[in-house]
Amino acid sequence: MDWTPLIATHVVAALYALTIGPVNILRRRRDRTHRMLGYTWAAAMYYVCLSSFWIVSDGHFSWLHGLSAFTVVTVTLGIVGAVRGDRASHVGNMVGSYLGLLIAFGFAATVPSRLIPRLLASDPATAWFVGGFVAASVAALYLTLRPHRSGVRARRRARSLRPDPT
């Protein structure tokens, strides 16, 4: 199997989901930034899962396709949990979905006959360029969405510089 536009976009979407996942999981605040990154992550996950059904070896599905079907369900349950305010369901389903993505990526990146290891061996510059582009665009997205705190710092500094009224 060779690189096709479907496989290339599948890999790029998986890299986005791999990169956004820990950013959103490890952030302490659950705010607008979390929601927007979450929407982007969920869209990438849905694309990765659904596109996988058109990526088959020798016309057969593999266990990865079962993982894709399961992940569509868990991401959907995670979104429903967030909408309903069920934090435990949301966190459990989203973190579980991310761990499934890590397992699938580990398999795709370490089995020598798969496309990613072959790309790394034959054209590492392209692989590094795509990885760097994804990382830079996720960083740009995060920096665009994050709350700007310069106003908060300036107000705190102004309060601390005021003379004490007593």
C-alpha positions as CSV (number, residue, x, y, z in Angstrom):
1,M,0.0,0.0,0.0
2,D,1.4,3.4,-1.0
3,W,0.7,6.9,0.3
4,T,-2.6,8.2,-1.0
5,P,-4.3,11.5,-0.1
6,L,-6.6,9.6,2.2
7,I,-3.7,7.9,4.1
8,A,-1.8,11.2,4.3
9,T,-4.8,13.1,5.7
10,H,-5.5,10.2,8.1
11,V,-1.9,10.4,9.4
12,V,-2.0,14.2,9.7
13,A,-5.3,14.1,11.6
14,A,-3.9,11.4,13.9
15,L,-0.9,13.6,14.6
16,Y,-3.2,16.6,15.4
17,A,-5.1,14.4,17.8
18,L,-1.9,13.0,19.4
19,T,-0.6,16.6,19.9
20,I,-3.8,18.3,21.1
21,G,-4.7,15.4,23.5
22,P,-2.1,16.0,26.2
23,V,-2.4,19.8,25.9
24,N,-6.1,19.6,26.8
25,I,-5.8,16.8,29.3
26,L,-3.0,18.4,31.3
27,R,-4.4,22.0,31.3
28,R,-5.7,22.9,34.7
29,R,-8.5,25.2,33.5
30,R,-11.6,24.0,31.8
31,D,-12.5,27.1,29.9
32,R,-13.2,28.3,26.3
33,T,-9.7,27.2,25.3
34,H,-10.4,23.7,26.6
35,R,-13.7,23.5,24.7
36,M,-12.2,24.8,21.4
37,L,-9.2,22.5,21.6
38,G,-11.6,19.7,22.5
39,Y,-13.8,20.4,19.4
40,T,-10.7,20.3,17.2
41,W,-9.5,17.1,18.9
42,A,-12.9,15.4,18.6
43,A,-13.1,16.3,14.9
44,A,-9.6,14.9,14.3
45,M,-10.5,11.7,16.1
46,Y,-13.7,11.3,14.2
47,Y,-11.8,11.8,10.9
48,V,-9.1,9.3,11.9
49,C,-11.7,6.7,12.9
50,L,-14.0,7.1,10.0
51,S,-11.3,7.4,7.4
52,S,-9.7,4.2,8.7
53,F,-12.6,2.2,7.2
54,W,-11.4,3.0,3.7
55,I,-7.8,2.0,4.5
56,V,-7.7,-1.7,4.3
57,S,-5.0,-4.3,3.6
58,D,-5.8,-6.9,1.1
59,G,-9.5,-6.0,1.4
60,H,-9.7,-7.1,5.0
61,F,-10.4,-5.2,8.2
62,S,-8.0,-5.5,11.1
63,W,-8.3,-5.1,14.9
64,L,-7.5,-1.4,14.3
65,H,-10.9,-1.0,12.6
66,G,-12.6,-2.5,15.7
67,L,-10.7,0.1,17.8
68,S,-11.9,2.8,15.4
69,A,-15.5,1.7,15.8
70,F,-15.1,1.6,19.6
71,T,-13.4,5.0,19.6
72,V,-16.3,6.6,17.7
73,V,-18.5,5.4,20.5
74,T,-16.2,6.6,23.3
75,V,-15.6,10.0,21.9
76,T,-19.3,10.5,21.4
77,L,-20.0,9.4,25.0
78,G,-17.3,11.8,26.1
79,I,-19.0,14.7,24.3
80,V,-22.4,13.7,25.7
81,G,-20.9,13.6,29.2
82,A,-19.5,17.1,28.8
83,V,-22.8,18.4,27.5
84,R,-24.7,16.8,30.5
85,G,-22.1,18.0,33.0
86,D,-21.0,14.5,33.9
87,R,-17.3,15.2,34.4
88,A,-16.4,11.6,35.3
89,S,-17.9,10.2,32.1
90,H,-16.4,13.0,30.0
91,V,-12.9,12.5,31.5
92,G,-13.0,8.7,31.4
93,N,-14.2,8.5,27.8
94,M,-11.8,11.2,26.5
95,V,-8.7,10.0,28.3
96,G,-9.6,6.4,27.3
97,S,-10.0,7.4,23.7
98,Y,-6.6,9.2,23.8
99,L,-5.0,6.1,25.2
100,G,-6.5,4.0,22.4
101,L,-5.0,6.5,19.9
102,L,-1.6,6.1,21.5
103,I,-1.9,2.3,21.2
104,A,-2.9,2.5,17.6
105,F,-0.1,5.0,16.8
106,G,2.4,2.8,18.6
107,F,1.4,-0.1,16.4
108,A,1.4,2.0,13.2
109,A,4.8,3.6,14.0
110,T,6.7,0.5,15.2
111,V,5.7,-2.3,12.9
112,P,8.3,-2.2,10.1
113,S,5.9,-3.2,7.3
114,R,3.6,-0.2,8.0
115,L,3.8,3.1,6.1
116,I,5.1,5.3,8.8
117,P,8.3,3.4,9.5
118,R,8.9,3.1,5.8
119,L,8.5,6.8,5.4
120,L,10.9,7.5,8.2
121,A,13.4,5.2,6.6
122,S,13.0,6.4,3.0
123,D,12.2,10.1,3.5
124,P,12.8,11.3,7.1
125,A,12.8,15.0,6.0
126,T,9.2,14.8,5.0
127,A,8.2,13.0,8.2
128,W,10.0,15.6,10.3
129,F,8.5,18.5,8.3
130,V,5.0,17.1,8.7
131,G,5.5,16.5,12.4
132,G,7.0,20.0,12.9
133,F,4.1,21.6,10.9
134,V,1.5,19.8,13.1
135,A,3.3,20.8,16.3
136,A,3.7,24.4,15.2
137,S,0.1,24.7,14.1
138,V,-1.2,23.2,17.4
139,A,1.0,25.7,19.2
140,A,-0.4,28.5,17.1
141,L,-4.0,27.3,17.8
142,Y,-3.3,27.1,21.5
143,L,-1.7,30.6,21.6
144,T,-4.6,32.0,19.7
145,L,-7.2,30.5,21.9
146,R,-5.6,30.9,25.4
147,P,-6.9,33.6,27.6
148,H,-4.8,36.7,27.6
149,R,-3.6,37.5,31.0
150,S,-1.7,40.7,30.4
151,G,-4.7,42.7,31.7
152,V,-4.9,40.7,34.9
153,R,-1.2,41.2,35.6
154,A,-1.3,44.9,34.9
155,R,-4.3,45.4,37.3
156,R,-2.6,43.4,40.0
157,R,0.6,45.4,39.6
158,A,-1.4,48.7,39.7
159,R,-3.1,47.6,42.9
160,S,0.1,46.7,44.5
161,L,1.7,50.1,43.6
162,R,-1.2,52.1,45.1
163,P,-0.5,53.8,48.4
164,D,-2.0,52.1,51.4
165,P,-5.2,54.0,52.3
166,T,-4.6,53.5,56.1
